Amino acid sequence: MSGPGVMPAAPPAPPAATAPESARGPAGSGVLGQLLLALVCGGYAVGAVLGWGSPRLSMAMGDFGLSVAAGTAAVSCFLYARTRDSRFRPAWILFGISSAMASLGNAAWGWYEVILDTEVPNPSIADLFFLCFAPPAVVGLLVLAKRPVTRAGWVCLALDSWLIGGSLLTLAWSLALAHTADIEGGSVSYAALNLAYPLLDIALVSMILALHFRRSSAGRSALNTAIGALALTVLCDALFTSPLLHNSYRSGQILDAGWFAGSLLLAYAPWVGRHRESERGAVEEPPAQDARPGAVRPAGHPAIAAHDRTSPISGSLAALTPYLAAAVCTLGILYNVVNGRSVDRVVLVTACTVVLALVVRQGIMLIDNITLTRELAHQENHFRSLVQGSSDVIMIADPSGTLRYVSPAASGVYGRDASELEDTELSAHIHPGDLGRVVHEVRRFLAADPALEPTTRIECRFQSGRGTWLNVESTVNRHQGGLIFNSRDVTERVRLQAQLQHSAEHDPLTDLPNRALFTRRVSQALSGRRSSDRGAAVLFIDLDGFKAVNDTIGHQAGDELLVHAARRLDEAVRAGDTAARLGGDEFAALILGDTGEDRAAREGHIQELADRLRKRLSEPYAIDGNDVRVAASIGVAFAEPGQNAGELLRNADLAMYRAKAAGKDRVVLYAPQMQADVVRKAELASRLRSALNAGEFALLHQPVVDLTTGKVAAVAAQARWRSGQGILFTPAEFLRVADNGDRAAELGRWTLEQAIAQAAERHRSGHAAPVVVRLGARRLLDRAAPPYAVEALLTRYGLPSGGLVLELADSDSSVPQDALEQRLTVLRRLGVRIALDGFGGGHAAADALRRLPVDILKLDRSLVEGVVESARQHKITAGVLRIAADLGLQTVAEGVDRPEQVVALRTMGCTHAQGMAFAGHLDEYRLRRTLTHGNYALPAGPVVPAPQGPPHAAFVPAATGGSGGPGSEAPGAGGGASLVTRRGAPAVVAQAAAAGMPRGPRPVGPHHETPVPPT
């Protein structure tokens, strides 16, 4: 058994072996069994004292009662040997045989005394059974003893047994056995029988004593109980054979109570502590190689654990056993000398053999001690070399915290001699900031269970000989109430860990906190502040125009600009705030709340800070001798109750993108509507993806009318989306969602393919009006699109030359103009005409007009909307049209919705127009009907002849003129009031109103499209 806090001597037995035993074990293994055993033995003893009421009953209880008790012990040992799979099973079988012999002997004794009512003969069959009691018990005790594994061990066991037995024989022979052997008139068999009982008892006592100091650690409780039972039986045998009680003994006396108790105690012995052993497992013997005399076992070994549990008194008695045996032998000799008797030869021979055995035993012990001393010295030198040669510092501190030993490695690790550290307080060398934590850990470790926590690890700062603080890691073990510290210098490791941690949490270019650290600090700020404090704010910052810096003066200059911007940002925030770089040209700042201000004042302060920061970031940067300028768009979001870090960062990000969409270089505060817009846009984008796959898009066409003849010169294709819910979305709605995304590219490819396919079909039906498809310059040069996609579509559907007009939808300066020019030149060779859309809406369009090979100029809506009402706008539009005429380009006015706009544009020289003044977007059926039924009627008014210029390509090459229908006037014809140019556009409006709409057939109505709900 192992007490609390001591390592178990062996692993638990397998459950398969212990579980059935607990189910089949007898009930007497508990306290109830012990109580029942005590009551039965006590009742028998009381009956023996009182004489059992009658002499005959007394003899029956003294003979057959002992027979039943011994038989019970035999049955119990046999049953235990059958049900327990143990290497001690033979011992319990031998104990059962021994008890069976005692039971048969008592039964034979009772047969003579009780059944036959005669004197028991001497010798008798009962003596034969009694003599067979001791040998099985002696052999059983030998089985239970620790088995030596060396010859010296076997010799020592034999010598120890003879020392005990010989000394007891010497004493017993001197006291009584010599007198028994010299009884006159006795036969040899009678003398031998009288001597056999005490000699066997002496042998049994010798084994009991030897086993007490050599018993196995397995089944200790059962073994102790069996030894006690046999010792009680031997004691009763000794009293029985003594001259004082031998002649006066009668069956049923109190002496039988001892034999009775010994038998029942042996019956109870196998089951003692059985449940506890099944739970913790049987304790195994140490390995054979560790059992030799003088073997050194490692700490925590089962043999060491068992040795640690042995009391000092028992250990001393075990060592003194040989000397006690010699003392007993000496007492036997002295007894004869004192009584004036001559020393018997038996005593002399026995004493001599005992002394010889003692000398041999001491010689063996001396050899073992010499061997052990050598091994200990060798191991001591070995461990001393390990300790002194180790690169780790080994320190031993007593319970008071004083260092009693420090290994020589201290000079290399700490820069201090070991003698300088010895006899000093350990706490005096630990950093004050770590001392409290170290003391707490040491106290906790000392209070913990050593079996559960044999070691612990402590890391602290230790003062070196140079006065600096080293990071030291120590493994701590217990040592005689104190502690052993195995310490090593981990300063470089700690420094490297700190560098790695810093690198993982900071941007490598600007050394500002990165997104992960910034997010964690935002979370800490939100979780640490009070619910009433809403002053914390996050600023998201994006540098406008940074990409142009990389493209013009290089990425290295861009990196230098980011470093300067990060320094400005870090200088602008307070010490407790956090500035971070999130990636690319995006920065962020966390401004902690101030409980001294109300919300309005706090928001005003943050907005003022953001505006100062915007101006500071927008100041010129001196890079490589150049003044580089960028702007800053800043979004601001304030923390709200119950908000997490992700939501706050998202709100600031939305505000920043709203600032960029509003024109950049500004500060925008977050508003809840921004999130609603994002949600709506995401929902619409998701539905748009499904609509492309479900075929919910349709292609509509708007006629492009020749302002000279009224004929349909071309049709402009445009996609419409009719959702599954019946809602018709205009391009203004879904193109906002699809812009610059994969869906936009997919929608553009679908529109181009459908427009070419339908135009080819109309051409085969006799309607040769070209189709105009709006296509972005970036899409036209998209590397992800299939190469020569336009050429492949023209070939696949068979659209003839001149049947396609590509309308460049934008004039982005970031698009490489050389590549775009080459691409357009290739398309023009195939008969594809190029129209430049949005001319007049920005300076980029003018640059595109200068460089790109275009055929048609499409006026921006801003040039058309105020052409009638504003004289200034009229002059600007007229100037643009004159430029187009000088370049030999056709012009198309988009968004012409009123007749007076038609008159004004035609007067200024615009060649074509499209808008609600003629027709809206038509489906395929109405478009074919329009192309079949003829021209649109033009409003009456003075027509100024188009300026003469170089010939240019027209929408329809065969159209060299035409009639505007009945009532219309040809170009250059008179009629009506002349245009009063000195009074400007209002004169045009007056003349158009006076003239009214021309006579003739009604034009095709302009409203042939399903009404679109307002957005």
Secondary structure, DSSP 4 states (H G I P E B T S, - for coil): ---TTS--SSPPPPHHHHHHHHHH--GGGSHHHHHHHHHHHHHHHHHHHHGGGSHHHHHHIIIIIHHHHHHHHHHHHHHHHHH---TTHHHHHHHHHHHHHHHHHHHHHHIIIIIS--PPPSS-HHHHHHHTTHHHHHHHHHHHBPPP-SHHHHHHHHHHHHHHHHHHHHHHIIIIIHHHHT-TT--HHHHHHHHHHHHHHHHHHHHHHHHHHHB-STTHHHHHHHHHHHHHHHHHHHHHHSHHHHTT--TTSHHHHHHHHHHHHHHHGGGTTHHHHHHH-PPPPPPGGGSSTT----TT-HHHHHHHHS-HHHHHHHHHHHHHHHHHHHHHHHHHHHTTPPPPHHHHHHHHHHHHHHHHHHHHHHHHHHHHHHHHHHHHHHHHHHHHH-SSEEEEE-TTSBEEEE-TTHHHHTSS-HHHHTTSBGGGGB-HHHHHHHHHHHHHHHHS-TTT-SEEEEEEEEE-TTS-EEEEEEEEEEETTEEEEEEEE-HHHHHHHHHHHHHHHB-TTT--B-HHHHHHHHHHHHHHS-TT----EEEEEEEETHHHHHHHH-HHHHHHHHHHHHHHHHHHS-TTSEEEEEETTEEEEEE---TTS-HHHHHHHHHHHHHHHHHHHHS-EEETTEEE--EEEEEEEE--TT--HHHHHHHHHHHHHHHHHTTSSSEEE--HHHHHHHHHHHHHHHHHHHHHHHT-EEEEEEEEEETTT--EEEEEEEEEEE-TTS-EE-HHHHHHHHTTSHHHHHHHHHHHHHHHHHHHHHHHTT----EEEEE-HHHHT-TTSPTTHHHHHHHHHTPPTTSEEEEE----TTS-HHHHHHHHHHHHHTT-EEEEEEETS-HHHHHHHHHS--SEEEEPHHHHHTTTT-HHHHHHHHHHHHHHHHTT-EEEEE---SHHHHHHHHHHT--EEESTTT---B-HHHHHHHHHH-PPPPPP---PPPPP-S----SSTT-S-----TT---TT---SPPP-GGG-HHHHHHHHHHH-SPSSSPPPPS--SPPPPP-
